[in-house]
């Protein structure tokens, strides 16, 4: 009789162990899903929402406007010289006429070259400002990822690299708040 009373206890032990294993599995799945190691940020929102972007863009726009104003001033002066040439053209000798045309032509070429150089400089400045902002964002996200134990933080830019992601994996607003708070400290 002793054997009969011990058998049901032995049969219940694997049942308890199985139940405990199922409970642990459910708990592990819950924590794995709630603390996803794969998350993303919307890069475009970070760039446009970052305080430094707005300030850097305003400074860049001032510089670009000044450079364009210089070019516009040179063009305006050249156009005035051209108008004056048109008025006095009939009074000039053939030699003076040819010399004046060459001077105006050379000046136009110089202005065109200067204008191209200024446009190139404006593009380079724009790239430099944008790259500075992107570097700040990348540095912040790198530290943020380490601090929060993320394995990967993807950058979505609307170009199809992330076609779908659950909203719970979107860190954009949280990262943007921290990024701006860090910038405001400076």
Beta strands, then each sheet from edge to edge (+ up, - down):
strand 1: 38-42
strand 2: 152-156
sheet 1: 1+ 2+
end
